[in-house]
Amino acid sequence: MARYLTRHDAVAMDRADDLAGLRGEFFLPEGVIYLDGNSLGALPKATAPRLIDVIEQEWGHGLIRSWNVHGWVDLPLQAGAAIAQFVGADSDEVVVTDSISVNIFKLLVAALRLRPGRTVVVSELDNFPSDLYMVQGLADLLQGRVQLRVVRRDQLAQAIDENVAVVMLSHVDFRTGELHDMATWTAVTHQAGSIALWDVAHSVGVVPIELHACDVDFAVGCGYKFLNGGPGAPSFVYAARRLHEDLQQPLWGWFGHAAPFQFGLGYNPAPGIARFQVGTPPVLSLAALASGVEVLARVGVERLRAKSMALTDLFIRLMEQECAGLGFELASPLAPERRGSHVAYRHAQAHPIAQALIARDIIPDFRAPDLLRFGLAPAYLRFIEVWDAVTCLREIVDDRLWDNDEYRRRHKVT
Ligand SMILES: *Cc1c(COP(=O)(O)O)cnc(C)c1O
């Protein structure tokens, strides 16, 4: 039986935390406990001054000269190189561009081109819906050339056969936080002669990722979650260098051209990963993302992972201790090494409970129909905040404080 935990234990964990100082690098509103860094990372203090400089000096004074003078044109590859260190890739294998959804479209087509006789894209029913929509849209566009085969995880091995061009999986399940075994499933994919496409949206920056060591072909990841790049930050694309020469992505925009400023008539792709760019890069968002990545790079993902596991472990132990019998059902794996950096619980009143927490300045998120997600970002969350959040949660359910019409109203974004 685990020892009974007290508030003092959480205080002691913060004292012993060698990453405690990193919180000072972030702006967090006084009194707010932020448990949603997995949906929108917090604001690094360095970001606003940096953006003001980019806006006032580079844009305001530099005007169009800044594309060269301040290297705006190189930002997508530079940010990609900085992210490469978090995903076990080389600096010339990652580029920051567009959203994950758009990048999945490009990579699916690139993969189908590499496997001309094959028509099937395999994925999981629990994968992020937008990833699946992109396959559906492509299948609709290419009538007959592509089919989506979505299965449960326990049917995955059977689903990967010689008709499969691509296996598209998420490293961390966006609902349950369950971590997929990247090495094993990439190997299974390759045994069938298929291309492995991983979505690392919920793992990059909190779980060490080894794209090279796992021999992954393609990957995409999110800029605005644990990398703290800000709302709408662009995502990144990884393609293994061994495939670069044969890559053909379908969106032939000028920024993916070998010589965009020659304005030639025909499309000629840029060498390597740069060809995944399409249109003009979002300079302000790229500057913000670079700032977010810099903060994490200072401590490295190994230390972030260790603290993340300690945070999710404390959360689950406290839920067992404080909220047993209150209708919560753990939806995440119990073993810390099998989950990412969020924990999820099912509860019949998940939506009003989430709203009641938010009304008390504790911010989780809700995923329909009945899931409460608690993102525990190791870069800035304190152990004491986990204690305070769980004890507040107990009070909300114990005293039915969620039972309020105000909390039942659904907003556009949940
Ligand atoms: C957040 C997230 C996305 C986001 O996709 P965008 O197109 O960049 O908005 C995609 N996939 C997964 C698994 C995610 O968690």
The ligand as a Tripos MOL2 file, in Angstrom:
@<TRIPOS>MOLECULE
LIG
   15    15     1     0     0
SMALL
NO_CHARGES

@<TRIPOS>ATOM
      1 C1         -2.9970   18.9000  -31.9580 C.3       1 LIG1
      2 C2         -2.9070   17.7950  -32.9240 C.ar      1 LIG1
      3 C3         -2.9600   18.0460  -34.2830 C.ar      1 LIG1
      4 C4         -3.1460   19.4510  -34.7650 C.3       1 LIG1
      5 O1         -3.2340   19.5480  -36.1250 O.3       1 LIG1
      6 P1         -3.1900   20.9860  -36.8320 P.3       1 LIG1
      7 O2         -3.5760   20.6630  -38.2150 O.co2     1 LIG1
      8 O3         -1.7920   21.4850  -36.7130 O.co2     1 LIG1
      9 O4         -4.1680   21.8710  -36.1360 O.co2     1 LIG1
     10 C5         -2.8230   16.9720  -35.1420 C.ar      1 LIG1
     11 N1         -2.6470   15.7210  -34.6870 N.ar      1 LIG1
     12 C6         -2.6010   15.4410  -33.3610 C.ar      1 LIG1
     13 C7         -2.3780   14.0580  -32.8690 C.3       1 LIG1
     14 C8         -2.7450   16.4810  -32.4510 C.ar      1 LIG1
     15 O5         -2.7300   16.2310  -31.1510 O.3       1 LIG1
@<TRIPOS>BOND
     1     1     2 1
     2     2     3 ar
     3     2    14 ar
     4     3     4 1
     5     3    10 ar
     6     4     5 1
     7     5     6 1
     8     6     7 2
     9     6     8 1
    10     6     9 1
    11    10    11 ar
    12    11    12 ar
    13    12    13 1
    14    12    14 ar
    15    14    15 1
@<TRIPOS>SUBSTRUCTURE
     1 LIG1         1 GROUP 0 **** ****
